[in-house]
Amino acid sequence: MLHAKGPLLTVDVGERTATETEIDDLLAETVGGRATATALAHERIPFDAEPFGPANRAYLSTGPLQQSQMSFTGRMNMTGLSPLTEGLVSTNAGGYLSRNFVEAGISVFEVVGESDELLAIHVTDSGVEFEEVPELEGATVPETSDYMADHHDLGPEHCIAIGPAGENLVRFASVMTFDSRAFGRGGLGAVLGSKNVKCVTFEGDGDAAPEVDVEIPNPPEMDIHREAATSDDRMRRQGTTGGTEFINDNFSLPTRYFEEYEFEDADGIGGNAVEEKKYKKGACSACAYACKLPTRDEERGVETEGPEFETVYAFGSMHGVGDIVDVMQANELCDNYGMDTISAGVTVAAYLASEDEFGNAELAQEITEKIARREGVGDTLAEGVARCHDDLGVENLTVKGMEFAAHDGRVLHGQGLSYAVANRGADHMYAGMLSLEYAGELDPEGTLGKADVLVDQENHNAFRDTGIVCAFGGDYVTEERLETLFDADYEDLLAVGKRTIERERHFNNQRGLDSADDVLPYEIPDLEEAVAEYYEARGWNDDGTVPETTDAVASSGTAVPSDD
Ligand code: SF4
């Protein structure tokens, strides 16, 4: 099976050491990306680690396809112990980092320890340098990029960086790359913040790192490029916002902190509104699909990339705000401060609910800035809804501490089931049941009988994040093409995904998460029975734990090098 190549680079920021470890056997088993990082995290992060303690680790990893020039592969994976969910989380970002990361000659970057000083770490194919950057304390993400451009002649396509939110340990702080692309969900930005890592750059000459070369046999990349470049999908013009009105009219667009299911001003923040503000095409590295959304409003002097659908929901309908420029402004704030727009927007919505201030976009933005800086009430809100809802006097509408994505599990019951059991909580990218239910391929009503589909979807997505293929490439990078690209049967690819889910679950089990956490904060039909069906389909115990005899768990230590 095709897999990434190259060593694991471990950086201990407390000791200021860098160590390379060969992980060929591990890569042969896990392929790269999320699967490799999860196997490492499972083995090397102590089960009792504190998310903000020096023993937690953050992983940045690539898959083999990042060496191709294929559309839908400008992606990278990050994994670590989440300060939001207290379990393992993997998150995925686009942009232009992946090719530069590969050229630095490694497959996985691991950071551990805790530095006394704020650091930038520079990784090249000839070594690692630590730079103390006290002058970047409190700097926004673009200010950090400017510094790296001025002092090191490296653009944002070489960087991951955190903003003030990460430094201030906001539990949903993101790690940003290319200024506008977020490793968004789960707060890994705060994990880097806890280690005092402001920025990491990657640079190399691909020719100097032949050990990472991956050859893809007979790649269908030209066909994929051509189809991506000539597609007339609405998504190419409007990104993920293209479905806003359809979802609002036919299903649900959660509104005013979930008080309503439909937003009367959806037209003002939907795909057409976004397209009107779009001033050029935007893409990730090598991607001819180019679905990104550079937008601008000259009158109010706002320029950003996005907002995507999730931000339209989190800072639009959830706030009762129907002006796309307000949502663009909030999007830019989150990117600059380095925060997940979903968790930030939903947490601000909880605040607006508590103050009866829906519709007040100015207040929403003021509060967003306060969260990033942990000022006043922002300090409370920076903990996320699960930890601050009592103070606000609102319901805790989260799963495993993670704020809900837009796609409403109260209406899409298969998606609701997915939110309940997903190892990373209320995240829509974990299984994507929503797509099947929107398309009518699966009846949105009811939860029973959906477990097998859910398991397949989770395994597929875990492999997709391993390859790494963009979530929006499914119609082009088909199952058949995945078999060609990876020189393996689709079932074997799913098995890589399955082992990844099992390792995540087993890690979380050791931290005390079990069936008591596979619940929703609202009622949908037969959830308890459907969760039992899911455990059975997975071969797990009735209490939601993974049997110790499961292959992925039993074999965990064998391919993963210890760092003792
Ligand atoms: S489809 Fe869109 S998000 Fe995905 S890699 Fe291409 S440009 Fe990036």
Boltz pocket constraint, residues with backbone or C-beta under 6 A from the ligand:
constraints:
  - pocket:
      binder: B
      contacts: [[A, 71], [A, 72], [A, 73], [A, 74], [A, 75], [A, 94], [A, 95], [A, 282], [A, 283], [A, 284], [A, 285], [A, 287], [A, 288], [A, 289], [A, 290], [A, 291], [A, 292], [A, 470], [A, 471], [A, 472], [A, 473]]
      max_distance: 6.0
